Amino acid sequence: MLRHNGKVTTHKAMTIRLDPTLAESLETVASVDEQPVSDVIRAAITEHIAKRQNDAEFREGLQARIERAQKLLQ
């Protein structure tokens, strides 16, 4: 649970910096799709994470990182 301006929220606010060309492309896609830019960004992030979670090389790297962290706890 997070707080923003004293209100409880389930979302975490984040800031991203985009070059002007990418920002304009993002705004155009959102406009054509009649969606808020934030929804387009969330959809892209969700898709990217799902692809990474299903990638064998990523999963191997994740497992190695978990094992290194566990060694630190011993």
DSSP file (Angstrom, degrees, kcal/mol; ACC not computed):
  #  RESIDUE AA STRUCTURE BP1 BP2  ACC     N-H-->O    O-->H-N    N-H-->O    O-->H-N    TCO  KAPPA ALPHA  PHI   PSI    X-CA   Y-CA   Z-CA
    1    1 A M              0   0    0      0, 0.0     2,-0.3     0, 0.0     9,-0.2   0.000 360.0 360.0 360.0 133.3    0.0    0.0    0.0
    2    2 A L  E     -A    9   0A   0      7,-2.4     7,-3.1     9,-0.1     2,-0.4  -0.808 360.0-139.2-118.6 158.5    1.4    3.4   -1.0
    3    3 A R  E     +A    8   0A   0     -2,-0.3     2,-0.4     5,-0.2     5,-0.2  -0.959  16.3 179.7-119.4 138.9    0.4    6.9    0.0
    4    4 A H  E >  S-A    7   0A   0      3,-2.9     3,-1.9    -2,-0.4    -2,-0.0  -0.961  77.8 -16.3-138.2 118.3    0.3    9.9   -2.4
    5    5 A N  T 3  S-     0   0    0     -2,-0.4     3,-0.1     1,-0.3    -1,-0.1   0.872 129.5 -53.3  53.2  39.5   -0.7   13.3   -1.0
    6    6 A G  T 3  S+     0   0    0      1,-0.3     2,-0.3     0, 0.0    -1,-0.3   0.402 116.7 114.4  81.3  -3.4   -2.1   11.6    2.1
    7    7 A K  E <   -A    4   0A   0     -3,-1.9    -3,-2.9     1,-0.0     2,-0.4  -0.793  68.6-119.6-103.5 144.3   -4.2    9.3    0.1
    8    8 A V  E     +A    3   0A   0     -2,-0.3     2,-0.3    -5,-0.2    -5,-0.2  -0.650  38.4 173.9 -80.8 133.5   -3.8    5.5   -0.1
    9    9 A T  E     -A    2   0A   0     -7,-3.1    -7,-2.4    -2,-0.4     0, 0.0  -0.954  36.5-146.5-136.5 156.2   -3.1    4.2   -3.6
   10   10 A T  S    S+     0   0    0     -2,-0.3     2,-0.3    -9,-0.2    -7,-0.1   0.400  79.5  82.5-100.4   0.6   -2.3    0.8   -5.0
   11   11 A H        -     0   0    0     -9,-0.1     2,-0.5     0, 0.0    -2,-0.1  -0.809  70.0-140.4-107.0 146.7   -0.1    2.3   -7.8
   12   12 A K        -     0   0    0     -2,-0.3     2,-0.3   -10,-0.0    -8,-0.0  -0.919  20.8-132.2-103.7 125.8    3.4    3.5   -7.6
   13   13 A A        +     0   0    0     -2,-0.5     2,-0.3     2,-0.0     0, 0.0  -0.583  30.3 178.4 -76.9 136.7    4.2    6.7   -9.5
   14   14 A M        -     0   0    0     -2,-0.3     2,-0.4     2,-0.0    -2,-0.0  -0.946  19.9-138.7-136.2 157.0    7.3    6.6  -11.7
   15   15 A T        -     0   0    0     -2,-0.3     2,-0.3     2,-0.0    -2,-0.0  -0.950  16.8-173.2-118.2 136.7    9.0    9.0  -14.0
   16   16 A I        -     0   0    0     -2,-0.4     2,-0.5     2,-0.0    -2,-0.0  -0.945  14.6-144.1-125.5 152.0   10.4    8.2  -17.4
   17   17 A R        -     0   0    0     -2,-0.3     2,-0.4     6,-0.0    -2,-0.0  -0.967  21.1-177.6-115.1 129.0   12.5   10.4  -19.8
   18   18 A L        -     0   0    0     -2,-0.5    -2,-0.0     2,-0.0     0, 0.0  -0.931  31.1-110.7-124.4 147.8   11.9    9.9  -23.5
   19   19 A D     >  -     0   0    0     -2,-0.4     4,-2.5     1,-0.1     3,-0.3  -0.441  42.1-105.6 -69.5 156.1   13.6   11.6  -26.4
   20   20 A P  H  > S+     0   0    0      0, 0.0     4,-2.4     0, 0.0     5,-0.2   0.834 118.3  52.7 -55.3 -37.8   11.2   13.9  -28.3
   21   21 A T  H  > S+     0   0    0      2,-0.2     4,-2.2     1,-0.2     5,-0.1   0.932 112.0  44.5 -65.9 -45.1   10.7   11.6  -31.2
   22   22 A L  H  > S+     0   0    0     -3,-0.3     4,-2.6     2,-0.2    -1,-0.2   0.900 112.9  52.2 -65.4 -40.6    9.8    8.6  -29.0
   23   23 A A  H  X S+     0   0    0     -4,-2.5     4,-2.5     1,-0.2    -2,-0.2   0.911 110.2  48.4 -61.5 -42.8    7.5   10.8  -26.9
   24   24 A E  H  X S+     0   0    0     -4,-2.4     4,-2.2    -5,-0.2    -1,-0.2   0.903 111.4  49.9 -65.7 -40.3    5.7   12.1  -30.0
   25   25 A S  H  X S+     0   0    0     -4,-2.2     4,-2.6     2,-0.2    -2,-0.2   0.917 111.0  49.9 -62.7 -43.2    5.3    8.5  -31.3
   26   26 A L  H  X S+     0   0    0     -4,-2.6     4,-2.5     1,-0.2    -2,-0.2   0.929 111.2  48.2 -60.7 -46.8    3.9    7.4  -27.9
   27   27 A E  H  X S+     0   0    0     -4,-2.5     4,-2.3     1,-0.2    -1,-0.2   0.871 111.5  51.1 -63.3 -37.0    1.4   10.3  -27.8
   28   28 A T  H  X S+     0   0    0     -4,-2.2     4,-2.9     2,-0.2     5,-0.2   0.934 110.4  47.9 -65.9 -46.0    0.3    9.5  -31.4
   29   29 A V  H  X S+     0   0    0     -4,-2.6     4,-2.5     1,-0.2    -2,-0.2   0.936 113.3  48.2 -59.5 -46.8   -0.3    5.9  -30.6
   30   30 A A  H  <>S+     0   0    0     -4,-2.5     5,-2.7     1,-0.2     4,-0.4   0.906 112.9  48.7 -60.8 -42.1   -2.3    6.8  -27.5
   31   31 A S  H ><5S+     0   0    0     -4,-2.3     3,-0.9     3,-0.2    -2,-0.2   0.933 112.7  46.1 -64.9 -47.2   -4.3    9.3  -29.5
   32   32 A V  H 3<5S+     0   0    0     -4,-2.9    -2,-0.2     1,-0.3    -1,-0.2   0.895 116.4  45.5 -63.0 -39.7   -5.1    7.0  -32.3
   33   33 A D  T 3<5S-     0   0    0     -4,-2.5    -1,-0.3    -5,-0.2    -2,-0.2   0.490 108.8-128.2 -80.8  -3.3   -6.0    4.2  -29.9
   34   34 A E  T < 5 +     0   0    0     -3,-0.9    -3,-0.2    -4,-0.4    -4,-0.1   0.921  66.5 126.4  53.5  48.9   -8.0    6.7  -27.8
   35   35 A Q      < -     0   0    0     -5,-2.7    -1,-0.2    -6,-0.1    -2,-0.1  -0.940  68.3 -98.4-130.1 152.1   -6.2    5.7  -24.6
   36   36 A P    >>  -     0   0    0      0, 0.0     4,-1.7     0, 0.0     3,-0.6  -0.430  34.1-119.4 -64.9 146.8   -4.3    7.6  -22.0
   37   37 A V  H 3> S+     0   0    0      1,-0.2     4,-2.5     2,-0.2     5,-0.2   0.890 114.6  58.7 -53.7 -40.9   -0.5    7.6  -22.5
   38   38 A S  H 3> S+     0   0    0      1,-0.2     4,-2.5     2,-0.2    -1,-0.2   0.863 103.7  51.1 -61.2 -35.5   -0.2    5.9  -19.1
   39   39 A D  H <> S+     0   0    0     -3,-0.6     4,-2.3     2,-0.2    -1,-0.2   0.897 109.7  49.7 -67.7 -39.3   -2.4    3.0  -20.2
   40   40 A V  H  X S+     0   0    0     -4,-1.7     4,-2.2     2,-0.2    -2,-0.2   0.914 112.4  48.0 -64.2 -42.4   -0.2    2.5  -23.4
   41   41 A I  H  X S+     0   0    0     -4,-2.5     4,-2.6     2,-0.2     5,-0.2   0.936 111.2  49.9 -63.6 -46.9    2.9    2.6  -21.3
   42   42 A R  H  X S+     0   0    0     -4,-2.5     4,-2.7     1,-0.2    -2,-0.2   0.907 110.7  50.2 -59.3 -42.0    1.5    0.1  -18.7
   43   43 A A  H  X S+     0   0    0     -4,-2.3     4,-2.4     2,-0.2    -1,-0.2   0.912 111.4  48.3 -62.9 -42.6    0.4   -2.3  -21.6
   44   44 A A  H  X S+     0   0    0     -4,-2.2     4,-2.4     2,-0.2    -2,-0.2   0.910 113.1  47.2 -65.0 -41.8    3.9   -2.1  -23.1
   45   45 A I  H  X S+     0   0    0     -4,-2.6     4,-2.7     2,-0.2     5,-0.2   0.925 111.5  51.0 -65.2 -43.8    5.6   -2.8  -19.8
   46   46 A T  H  X S+     0   0    0     -4,-2.7     4,-2.2    -5,-0.2    -2,-0.2   0.913 112.2  47.0 -59.5 -43.9    3.3   -5.7  -19.0
   47   47 A E  H  X S+     0   0    0     -4,-2.4     4,-2.2     2,-0.2    -1,-0.2   0.907 111.9  50.6 -64.7 -42.3    4.0   -7.2  -22.4
   48   48 A H  H  X S+     0   0    0     -4,-2.4     4,-2.4     1,-0.2    -2,-0.2   0.926 111.0  47.8 -62.7 -45.5    7.7   -6.8  -22.0
   49   49 A I  H  X S+     0   0    0     -4,-2.7     4,-2.7     1,-0.2    -1,-0.2   0.918 110.5  51.9 -63.0 -43.1    7.8   -8.4  -18.6
   50   50 A A  H  X S+     0   0    0     -4,-2.2     4,-1.2    -5,-0.2    -1,-0.2   0.915 110.6  48.5 -60.5 -42.7    5.7  -11.3  -19.8
   51   51 A K  H  < S+     0   0    0     -4,-2.2     3,-0.4     1,-0.2     4,-0.3   0.922 112.4  48.2 -63.0 -43.6    8.1  -11.9  -22.7
   52   52 A R  H >< S+     0   0    0     -4,-2.4     3,-1.5     1,-0.2     7,-0.2   0.898 107.3  55.7 -64.5 -40.4   11.1  -11.8  -20.4
   53   53 A Q  H 3< S+     0   0    0     -4,-2.7    -1,-0.2     1,-0.3    -2,-0.2   0.791 110.0  46.7 -64.1 -26.4    9.5  -14.2  -17.9
   54   54 A N  T 3< S+     0   0    0     -4,-1.2     2,-0.5    -3,-0.4    -1,-0.3   0.390  89.5 103.2 -94.5   2.8    9.1  -16.7  -20.7
   55   55 A D    <>  -     0   0    0     -3,-1.5     4,-2.4    -4,-0.3     5,-0.2  -0.770  63.8-149.1 -90.9 123.6   12.7  -16.3  -22.0
   56   56 A A  H  > S+     0   0    0     -2,-0.5     4,-2.2     1,-0.2     5,-0.2   0.882  96.7  51.7 -60.7 -41.4   15.0  -19.1  -21.0
   57   57 A E  H  > S+     0   0    0      1,-0.2     4,-2.1     2,-0.2    -1,-0.2   0.905 110.6  48.6 -64.6 -40.7   18.1  -16.9  -20.8
   58   58 A F  H  > S+     0   0    0      2,-0.2     4,-2.7     1,-0.2    -2,-0.2   0.930 110.1  51.6 -62.3 -45.1   16.4  -14.4  -18.6
   59   59 A R  H  X S+     0   0    0     -4,-2.4     4,-2.4    -7,-0.2    -2,-0.2   0.878 108.9  50.9 -62.1 -37.7   15.1  -17.2  -16.3
   60   60 A E  H  X S+     0   0    0     -4,-2.2     4,-2.3     2,-0.2    -1,-0.2   0.923 111.6  47.6 -64.4 -43.7   18.7  -18.6  -16.0
   61   61 A G  H  X S+     0   0    0     -4,-2.1     4,-2.1     2,-0.2    -2,-0.2   0.886 111.6  50.6 -63.7 -39.3   20.0  -15.1  -15.1
   62   62 A L  H  X S+     0   0    0     -4,-2.7     4,-2.4     2,-0.2    -2,-0.2   0.919 109.9  49.7 -64.4 -43.8   17.2  -14.7  -12.6
   63   63 A Q  H  X S+     0   0    0     -4,-2.4     4,-2.4     1,-0.2    -2,-0.2   0.910 110.2  50.9 -62.5 -41.8   18.0  -18.0  -10.9
   64   64 A A  H  X S+     0   0    0     -4,-2.3     4,-2.2     1,-0.2    -1,-0.2   0.901 110.1  49.9 -62.3 -41.1   21.7  -17.1  -10.7
   65   65 A R  H  X S+     0   0    0     -4,-2.1     4,-2.2     2,-0.2    -1,-0.2   0.903 110.1  50.3 -64.8 -40.9   20.8  -13.8   -9.1
   66   66 A I  H  X S+     0   0    0     -4,-2.4     4,-2.3     1,-0.2    -2,-0.2   0.923 110.4  49.9 -62.1 -44.0   18.6  -15.6   -6.6
   67   67 A E  H  X S+     0   0    0     -4,-2.4     4,-1.8     1,-0.2    -2,-0.2   0.894 110.1  50.3 -63.9 -39.9   21.3  -18.1   -5.7
   68   68 A R  H  X S+     0   0    0     -4,-2.2     4,-1.4     1,-0.2    -1,-0.2   0.912 111.3  48.9 -63.2 -41.7   23.9  -15.2   -5.2
   69   69 A A  H  X S+     0   0    0     -4,-2.2     4,-1.0     1,-0.2    -2,-0.2   0.887 108.4  53.3 -65.8 -38.9   21.4  -13.4   -2.9
   70   70 A Q  H >X S+     0   0    0     -4,-2.3     4,-0.6     1,-0.2     3,-0.5   0.878 104.6  55.5 -64.1 -37.4   20.8  -16.6   -0.9
   71   71 A K  H >< S+     0   0    0     -4,-1.8     3,-0.9     1,-0.2    -1,-0.2   0.863 102.8  56.5 -62.8 -35.2   24.6  -17.1   -0.4
   72   72 A L  H 3< S+     0   0    0     -4,-1.4    -1,-0.2     1,-0.2    -2,-0.2   0.802 104.1  53.9 -65.5 -27.9   24.7  -13.6    1.1
   73   73 A L  H <<        0   0    0     -4,-1.0    -1,-0.2    -3,-0.5    -2,-0.2   0.601 360.0 360.0 -82.4 -11.8   22.1  -14.6    3.7
   74   74 A Q    <<        0   0    0     -3,-0.9    -1,-0.2    -4,-0.6    -2,-0.2   0.470 360.0 360.0 -83.9 360.0   24.1  -17.6    4.9
